[in-house]
C-alpha cells in the first residue's frame, strides 16, 4: 500500500499503464503524479540493483524485497568475510542528502530498523547515493571497520 496515494502497488501500476502513453503534455494534472510515482519507484529500484550488484561482486548472497517492502535487501556475507553474517539494508536514492543521512528514513522506518537490529541481533545499513557513489550509514549492530573493508 502506497502511503501517499492509498493505492496498492498493483492497482497504482495498472492505473498508470492505462493512463500513460505518449508525451507529458497529453496528461492531465491528476495523471502527472501517477507518472511521478512510477518514475520515483523505478529510480529507487535501479539504485537497489546497483547496491545489490555491489554486494554480489564482493561475494555476498543477496535477497531483494520487491514492491517497496522493508528492508530493501538482506545480504549474507561469505564465511571468510564477517563470518557469514546477515545484514539488513535499506536503500534511499534522493537528490538532496541531509547533513545527517539517517533523516532519509521516516520515523517509522527508523523505528523498524532499530527493532530488526534488536529482534534479530543483525546489523542494519542505510545505503544512499552521494556524488554517484554508494555510501552507507550503520543504523546498528555493525562495526565501522566493516564499512571501511567494504569501501563504503
C-alpha distance (Angstrom), angle and dihedral (degrees) to the residues before:
residue distance angle dihedral
X1 . . .
X2 3.81 . .
X3 3.81 111.3 .
X4 3.81 93.2 -148.9
X5 3.80 101.6 47.1
X6 3.81 101.6 23.0
X7 3.80 89.0 -131.7
X8 3.76 124.6 126.6
X9 3.83 114.5 -118.5
X10 3.81 95.5 -105.9
X11 3.80 94.5 49.7
X12 3.81 92.5 45.5
X13 3.82 91.8 49.6
X14 3.81 92.0 46.7
X15 3.81 92.2 49.7
X16 3.79 91.0 48.9
X17 3.79 91.4 49.5
X18 3.81 91.5 49.3
X19 3.81 93.0 48.6
X20 3.74 103.6 37.0
X21 3.76 127.5 73.9
X22 3.79 122.1 116.5
X23 3.77 138.7 15.0
X24 3.81 123.0 -7.5
X25 3.81 90.1 -118.3
X26 3.81 89.8 64.9
X27 3.80 93.1 65.7
X28 3.78 127.1 88.6
X29 3.81 120.7 -128.9
X30 3.82 90.7 -99.5
X31 3.81 91.2 57.2
X32 3.82 98.6 48.8
X33 3.86 95.1 70.8
X34 3.80 88.1 53.0
X35 3.80 89.4 56.5
X36 3.79 90.2 45.3
X37 3.81 91.4 54.1
X38 3.78 90.3 50.3
X39 3.80 92.8 48.3
X40 3.80 91.2 47.3
X41 3.81 91.4 50.2
X42 3.82 91.5 48.8
X43 3.80 91.1 48.3
X44 3.81 91.1 50.8
X45 3.80 92.2 46.2
X46 3.81 90.5 51.1
X47 3.81 90.0 54.1
X48 3.82 90.5 47.7
X49 3.82 88.0 54.9
X50 3.80 89.9 50.3
X51 3.82 91.1 52.4
X52 3.82 90.5 44.0
X53 3.81 91.1 52.3
X54 3.81 91.0 47.7
X55 3.81 91.6 56.5
X56 3.81 94.3 40.9
X57 3.83 90.1 54.8
X58 3.81 87.8 55.1
X59 3.81 89.9 54.9
X60 3.81 99.3 -100.6
X61 3.79 122.6 142.7
X62 3.83 106.5 -125.6
X63 3.81 131.3 -159.7
X64 3.81 116.9 -170.7
X65 3.80 120.7 -155.4
X66 3.79 110.6 -138.3
X67 3.81 127.9 -145.8
X68 3.79 97.9 37.7
X69 3.79 94.8 -67.6
X70 3.78 121.6 160.3
X71 2.99 124.9 -76.2
X72 3.81 102.6 26.2
X73 3.81 96.0 -149.5
X74 3.76 139.6 17.0
X75 3.78 113.7 -161.8
X76 3.78 128.6 -170.6
X77 3.77 116.9 -154.3
X78 3.80 121.7 -135.1
X79 3.84 114.7 -100.2
X80 3.78 92.4 -107.6
X81 3.79 92.0 52.7
X82 3.79 119.2 60.1
X83 3.82 89.9 -20.9
X84 3.81 96.8 -81.7
X85 3.82 92.8 -59.7
X86 3.81 119.7 173.6
X87 3.80 115.7 -130.2
X88 3.81 128.3 -164.5
X89 3.82 114.5 -140.2
X90 3.79 131.8 -168.1
X91 3.82 116.0 -168.7
X92 3.80 124.3 -151.1
X93 3.79 122.7 -174.5
X94 3.79 106.1 -172.7
X95 3.79 131.0 156.0
X96 3.81 94.6 -135.3
X97 3.79 119.3 45.1
X98 3.82 114.4 -159.1
X99 3.80 120.5 -131.8
X100 3.80 86.5 -104.9
X101 3.85 104.1 43.8
X102 3.82 91.0 -162.2
X103 3.82 84.2 78.2
X104 3.81 86.7 72.4
X105 3.80 85.0 79.2
X106 3.77 120.8 76.6
X107 3.80 116.4 -122.2
X108 3.81 88.8 -104.1
X109 3.82 92.9 50.6
X110 3.80 91.3 48.6
X111 3.81 91.2 49.8
X112 3.83 90.3 47.4
X113 3.81 90.6 49.8
X114 3.80 91.9 52.3
X115 3.80 90.0 46.9
X116 3.83 91.6 52.6
X117 3.81 90.7 49.9
X118 3.80 91.0 49.2
X119 3.80 98.1 40.7
X120 3.80 98.5 45.3
X121 3.81 100.2 23.7
X122 3.81 89.0 -130.3
X123 3.80 128.9 132.2
X124 3.80 123.0 -102.6
X125 3.81 125.9 -152.3
X126 3.78 129.9 -167.1
X127 3.82 107.5 -150.7
X128 3.79 120.8 -164.2
X129 3.78 138.3 162.4
X130 3.77 121.9 -108.0
X131 3.80 121.4 172.9
X132 3.82 90.7 -13.7
X133 3.83 92.4 -55.9
X134 3.78 129.8 109.2
X135 3.79 111.6 -112.9
X136 3.79 127.5 -177.2
X137 3.77 138.7 -159.3
X138 3.77 123.5 -160.0
X139 3.80 109.9 -125.4
X140 3.77 91.3 -175.9
X141 3.76 147.5 -38.9
X142 3.81 98.6 35.1
X143 3.77 129.1 101.7
X144 3.80 120.3 -128.5
X145 3.81 89.1 -123.8
X146 3.81 90.4 70.5
X147 3.80 92.6 54.1
X148 3.80 88.4 51.6
X149 3.82 91.6 48.2
X150 3.79 90.5 50.8
X151 3.79 90.7 48.9
X152 3.81 93.5 -119.3
